[in-house]
Amino acid sequence: MLEQRVATAKKPRHFSVNPRGNRLLVGNLDAASVISFTVEDHGLHLTPLAVTNGIPLPFFVGFC
């Protein structure tokens, strides 16, 4: 069952969830951007936090 549909940008290439499971990063290849989200309700709800533009070819995103 679909709970939520969230727009990112054109051609999302890679995503990563932090170890706590409460943040998500999505790298958008053609948009040259990374979008961050909060993750709530055991992954059922995403809330956009910020968009970082001007990142050329974000093939991989991750948490350190």
N, C-alpha and C positions, 0 to 999 in steps of 0.2 A: 504494500500500500504506500503510495506517494504521500509523504508528510509535508514536504516543502520543496519548492523549486527556486533556486538562487542563481541569478545571472552573475557571471564573472566578466569575461570579455571574449573577444574573438580568439579561438584556438587555445583554450587552456592546455598547457603542456605537462605540467607536473604539479602535484600537491603534496603537502606534508602536514601531519598533525604532531603537535608537541608532545613530550612524554606524559604530561598531566592529562592530555586529551581535551583541553579547553580552548585551544587555539588552532587555527587552520590557515595555511598559506597556500595560495594558488598562483603559479607563474603562468602568465598569458603571453604566448609566443609572439603573435602578430601585433598585440597591443603594446608590447614592450613595457609591461607593468606586472606588479605583484599586488594581490589583494589579500588582506588579512581579515579573518572572521573570528568571532567567539563561537564556541561550540557548547550547546546547552542541551539538556534533557537527553543525555546519553547519545549524543550525535544526531538527534532528530531535528534540532533547530539551529540555524546559522544566522548570525547577525554581523553584517559588514562593519569593520572597524576603520580601515584606512586603505587607500590606494597609493602605491608608490609608482610613479611614472618615470620614464626615461631609462629603464633598465634594458639594454639591448639583448635580445634573445635569451630570456630567462628559461633555460632548459631544465634547470634543477633548483628547487628551493628546499630549505631545511632549517632545522633549529640546532644551535650549538649549545 
